[in-house]
């Protein structure tokens, strides 16, 4: 896909990562967003980047889940919430820069981005970016990530 959401490889995805958090691999970017359970089932229904209003509702709901996972010391859930916020930004921004979200022409060559192909998607992306930044700057998230990596 080229946007970091390639879910091939990685750990066994029939694992319940709430029950087995040590088996969770952080991965790059948005890896695992469509596979890591039970978080995918909890977060994906909340995720929407159609326009600014739905993006705000979505980002707020995902961030609320993030806070719940943080309260419960569920690093896999915290990281998955971060991934959904990041993916909201990257997907909406792709549509903001490329008509119809298409980055490649029929010949396989990358198209030149437009400034702005879809202003509404740009606004949606900026909403997600705000919440994504909150997670990335959260000291508890950063500490939990380091502890998880050290395990």
N, C-alpha and C positions, 0 to 999 in steps of 0.2 A: 504493500500500500504506500510505502514511502513516508508515512506520517508517524512511525514508531508504534503502530498498533498491530504489528504482525505478531500473532499469538502462536506461532509454530515453536515446537521444542519446549524446553523448560521442564518444571516438575510435573508429576502426575496430577492431572486436573480432576480426578475423581476424589481428591482429598478434600475434607472439610477443614479449611484453614483456620477456622475459629477453634476447632478442637485440636488442631495440629499446627500452631503458629510457627514452630521451628522449621517446618518444611517450606514455608513461604520464602520465595526468592524475590528480592526487590526488582531485579531486571532493569532494563533501560526504558526510559520514557513511559509509555503507556502499555507496555507488555502485560498481558494477563487480564486486561479489563473485561474481556468477554469470556473468561474461563474460571477465574478464581472465585470459588464459592465458599461461604454463602454470600459474599460481598457483592458479586455481580448481580445476584437476584435482588439484593437490597438497594443497590445504587442505580442500576440501569433504568428501572422504571421512573426514576426521578430526573433523568438526564434529558435535557432538551435545549437546543440552541437556535430554535426557529427564528426568534426575534428577541429584542432586548427584554421585554416583559417575561417571556417564558424562560429566558436565560437567567434572569434574576431569581425567579421562583425556584428554578432548578438548582442554581448555585447555592442559594440559601438552604434548601432542603438537603443537599449533599453536604454542606458545611455543618449543618445540625447533626447529621449522621457522624461526620468526622469528630465532632465534639463528644458524642456518645461513645464512639470507639476509644477516644482519648481517655475519657473517664474510666473506661473498663480496661485500660492498658492493652488494647487490641491493636498492636502495631500493624498487622496485615490490613485491617479495616481502615486504619488511619492512612496508610499508604495507598490503598485502593481509592479512597475518597479523593486523595491528592491527584491520582491518575485520572479520575473522572473530571475533575476540575480542569486539569491540564488538557484533556481531550476536548472538553467543551471549548476551550480557547483555540486549540489548533484546528479543530474542524470548522468552527465558525469563521476563523480568520482565513482559512482556505477559501471558503465561499465569499468572504469579503474581498479577496484579492483576485479570484478567478471566477468568471461567469459560470454559473452552474456548478462551481466547485471543481471544475475540470482543470487539472494542472498540465495535462499532456494532450497534444494534438493527435490526430489520426495516424500521423507518422511516428509517434512515440517520442517526439521531441517535446521538451518542457516549454510551455507557453510563457510569455512574458506576463508577470502579474500586472493587474490594473490598479489604479489608485483612485477610488475604491469602486470595485465592481458592484458591491452590495453594501451600502452604508448601514443598513439594519443589522446585517451579520457582523459588521465591524463593531457596532455597539454591543451586540451579544457577546462577542469575543472579549471585549474590554471588561464586561461584568465578570466573566469567568476568570480573567486574569487577576482581578482584584482578590477573589477568594483563593485562587491558587497561590498567590503571593502570601496571603495570611498563613496558609499551611506551611509553606516553605520557610517562612520566618519564625514560625512557632518553635520556641526552644524545646518544648516537650516533644514535638515531632522530631526535631534534629537529634535530640538525645536518644529517643527510642530507636531511630534509624541506626545510629552508631552502635547501640547495644545489640540490635538485631544483626548487624553485620559482624560484630565480634563473636557472636555465638557459633 
